[in-house]
Amino acid sequence: MYEIAVLDYRHDLEVQKQIQAFASNTIDFPTERCPENERIDRTGTAEIVLATTWEKIDADYLNSCPNLKYVGLCGTSTANVDLEELERRGIAFSNIVSDDKESVAEYFFMMLVQLTRGAGDYQWRSGNEHELLGRTMGIIGLGKVGQAMAHMALAYKMNVIYFSPNRKQTWEDKGLRHVKVNELVASSDITVICSTTDVVVLDAKAFTAMKPKSILVQASGGSPFDIPAFFEWIDQDGNFALFDMSAGVQNYERYKDLPRVIFSTAVAGDTYETDARRGRSAVKNLKKFIQNDSSN
């Protein structure tokens, strides 16, 4: 049995029951995201922590939680995890690699339809409602989220161009066209960032090149663009930007009150179904660690 701390607030009752079965302590399962200043106190003397991709697992955290043997990340991105420090300390680690990113695409297309049809607080290119049919979507990063966005864009009969360090012939066979970033932003009615968390893919030159009265969608985590350049771009009449909480609390506070910014307080990929799949994967990874742990 292990002392276990859980920082992930999304586990359903069945998953909680399975996790509790491995614990020597009574676990206090959270119901909302863990504030940054509470992650250490909530972990305490635990040997195992199950965290979200939002919690920073760095040297300061590990110094304050010296009993940790295993960090189970209930998500994919390791941007907030110091993997070298974990390896140096001999702390086991796992994350969840998920192929099902359709929920992210669903959410952002819902936001796009609301904006282009004027069903929410804003109307893109005011005066008329607009279709997505025939519009050009440019996707930066054709990983799992980018592919889900591309699949849905093709279903809407949009023109889809993309930039990725590695060309994806399978998707080009479906009709996508590979272009450089500046050509992408200059040609796109809607630019979608699907890059790795906190990797900057739009600099000041890219914002200058962007098509006037276009829409920027951040479907990645953290800060993937030049922030001062974004402020200048969004200040231009007719430009819109869409975010979800994957961008982080700091960016929410930074952008939420700007004109023509729609910043959802939800996480696009979080649904009942994705939370259930994520929970099952977290338990599977936890069981694997316990089975292989020879120190207990």
N, C-alpha and C positions, 0 to 999 in steps of 0.2 A: 504494500500500500504506500501511496505517496501523498505528500501535502501538495495540493493542486490549487492554483489560482487561475481564474478565468476572467479575462478582460473583454472578451467578445460578447456583445449584448444580443446577438442574433440567434442563439441556439434555442430550438424549441424544447418542449418538456421531455420528449423522448430522448433527445440527444443529451440533455442535462442529466437525465437519469443514468444514461450509459457512462457519462464522464464521472458522475458521483460514485459509481461503483468501484472506480479505481482509486478513490481518494480516502486518505486517513482522516481528513478534516471535513467539516460540513462546508461545502462551497457556497459562497455568496455570489450567485449568478447575477450580473448586472442587467439592467433593463434599458440602458442608454449608453452612448459612447463614453469611454473613460476620459476624463479631463487629463491633459498632459501632466499637471502637477500632482495627480493621484496615482499614476501608474506604479510608482515605487511602493507606496503605502499599501496598495491593493495586492501587490505581489508578495511583499514581506519576506517571510522565511520559506516560501514555497520552493519545492524541488522541480515543479513543472508549471509552466505558464502557457495558457492558450490565449494568444493575442490577435488583434486585427492588424491590418497593414498600416493603421494610423499610429500605433504606438512605436516610439523610438526605442529600439533595442540596441543601445550603444554602451560604451565603456562605463559611463556614469551610472546607467541603470544596472549593469551587471555588477559593478562595485557595491552597489547598495542592496543587491539581492544575491548574496554570495552562495546560497544553497542550490541555485538553479542547476539542473542537470539536462533539462530539455525545454526548448522553446518551440511550441507548435504554432505556426502562423496560419490563421484561418483566412487565407487569401493567397494571392499569387505574388504581388509585387514585393520585392525585398529592398526597396529604396530606403526604407527606414531601419534596416537591419544591418549591423556591422558584422558581416559574415566572417571576416578575418579574425575579429575579436572572439567570436564564438568558437571558432576552430582553435585559436590559441589557448583558450581556457578549457577545451575539451567538452564543450556543451553541445549536445546533440540538437539538430535543427531539422524541421521539415516545413514545407509550405504546400499549398494546394494549387496544382496546375489544372486549370479548368478550360475546356474547349467550348463551353456553352455561354457565349457572350451575347446571345440574341436579346436577352432582357435589357442590356445596355442600349442596343440599337433601337429596340422598341420604344424606350423612354425618350431618347433624343429625337426620334421621328415624331413622337407625340408632340414634343415641344416645337418642332419645326412646322408641323401642320397647324398647330395653334397660332404660330406667328405668321405664317404665310396666308392663312385664311382669316386672320383677325379675330380668332375665337378667344383670345386672352386679353391682356391689357394693352398689347401692341398690335399694329398692323404693319407688316413689312411692305415697303413701297406703298405708302398710305394712299388711299383713294379707291383702291380696288383689292379684292381678294385674289390670291394667286395660287396656281397649281405648282406642284413639284415636277409634274410631267415635263420633260424636255429641258429642265434646268441642269446645270453642271455642278456636280459635287466633286470636290477635290479632297482626297483622303491622304493624310500624312501619316504613314505607318500602317502597313498591311499585315499586322498580326491578327490575333483572334478577334479583337474588337473591330479593327479596321475591316476585316473580312465580313463580319456581321453587318456593319454599316453598308458595305458595298453590295452585299446580297439584297438588303432591303431597298437600297437605291435603285438597283436594277429592276426590282419588282415594281417600283414606282415609274419605271421607264425613264429614268434620269440618265444623263451622260455622266460617266464616272471616270475620272482620271486619278492617278495616285503617284505618290513618291514613296519609295522604300529603298534602303541601301542595297537590297537584293531584289531583283525583278522576280515577279511571280507569274510564270508563263501560264499556269493553269487559269489564273484570273484574267490574264490578257486574252486567253482563248474565249473567255466569257464576255469580252467586250471592253474591259478596262484598258486604259492607255497610260503608260509610264512616262512621266515628265519630271523635270527639275522643279524644285520648290517654288522659285520665283515665277516660273511659267504657270505652275498650278494655281497660285494665289491670284495671279492676274487674270486667269480664265474662269475661275470658279464663282458661281453665285453663293455657294456654301462651301467653306473650308472646314474640314473636320480634322482635329488633331487627335491621333490615336497612338502617339509615341510612348516610349517608356517614361515612367514617372520622373519628373524634374529634368528631363533631357530637353534642352532648349532647341527648338526646331524652327522658330520664327524670330528673325532678328529685325532690326530697324529697317533694313533694306526691303525685307519681305513685306512688312506692313506698308511701306511706301508703294510697293508694287501691287497691293491688293486691289481687286476690282471694286470700284465705287459702289456704295449701297449694297454691300454683301453681308453675309452672316458668317460669324466665326463660332464653331462649336468645339469646346474643349471636352473631349471624351477620354482624357488621360488624367493621371494624378499629378498633383503638385503644380509647378510653375513651368510650363513648356515654351514660354516665349519671353521676349524682351518687354519687361513691364512698363518702363516709361514710353516705349514705342506704342504699346497697346493703349495707354491712356490718350495719346495723341490721336490714334486711329479711331477709338470709340467716340471721341469728341466731335468727329465729323458726322454731320447730319446724314441719316439713312443707314449707318452701319449698326449691326446688332451683334451681340455675343450671348451665347448660351452656356451655362455651367450647371454641374451638379456638385454635390458635396465631396465627390472624389477629388476635387480641386483643393480641398482642405479648408479648415476653419479660418486660417489666416487670409486666404484669398477671398473667402466669403465676406469677411469684414472689409477687405480692400475694395471689392468691386460691387457689392450688392446694391448700393445706393446710386450707382452711376446711371445716367440716362441710357436707355436702350440696352441695358444688361438684364437678362433674365437668369437669375441664379436660384435654382431649386434647392430647397433644404433637404431633399431626398438624395439617396445614392442610387444612381440609375440602374445599377445591376442588382439591387436588393429587392427580391420578391420572396414570397412564401416558398416558392419552388427552389430558387437558388439558395436561399438560406438553409433549406432542408438538405440539399445536395452538399453544400459546404459543411454542414454539421456532420453528416455521415462520413465525409472525407477526413474531417478533423479527428473523429473517433477512430477511424481506420489507422491514421498515422500515429495516434496515441498508443493504440494497441501494439503496433509494430515496435515502437520504442520500448515499451514495457517488456515485450517478449525478448528483445535483444539486450536489455540492460542487465549486466552481470553484477552491478554494485548493490542491488537491492534484494 
